[in-house]
Amino acid sequence: MEKRIYLRLGDKVVHRSYQQWGEGVVVEEMTSSLPGGTCLVRILFEDGRQRTFNNDMDNELCCYYFGVRKFWQFDFDSIAPARRRPQRTRRRIAH
């Protein structure tokens, strides 16, 4: 059975309950190929400590459910600007 992985190598994260840890970055992924094996992720936080979490979204012990949140990054410069419709001009009728 495939595991649903939450974090990937290099992802930047923060823990909602432990802001004092600072931001973190995923430095290691460990996923077992055996059925029922573990799926772990190691995160290095700004406080200098590495912490290991479960990384399987289908597991109730997944780090997501314990407050680890990923910083989603979007490159808005690579998105083409939306086309605008030409403005309609209103005609005024003089009385």
PEQUIJO-V373536 format. One line per field, one symbol per residue. ss: DSSP state (H for helix, E for strand, C for the rest). psi: psi as a letter, one per 40 degrees, with the letter a starting at -180 (. if undefined). burial: # if it has 24 or more other ideal C-beta (glycine too) atoms within 12 Angstrom, else .. Layout:
ss=???
psi=???
burial=???
This chain:
ss=CCCCECCCCCCEEEECCCHHHCCEEEEEEEECCCCCCCEEEEEEECCCCEEEEECECCCCCEHHHHCEEECCCCCHHHCCCCCCCCCCCCCCCCC
psi=hiihhdiiheihiihdegdedaiihhehhhhieiheiihihhhhideeihihihehdeheeiddeeehhihhhhgddehhiihiiiiihhhhhh.
burial=..#.###...#.###........###..#.........#######.....######.....###...#.#.........................
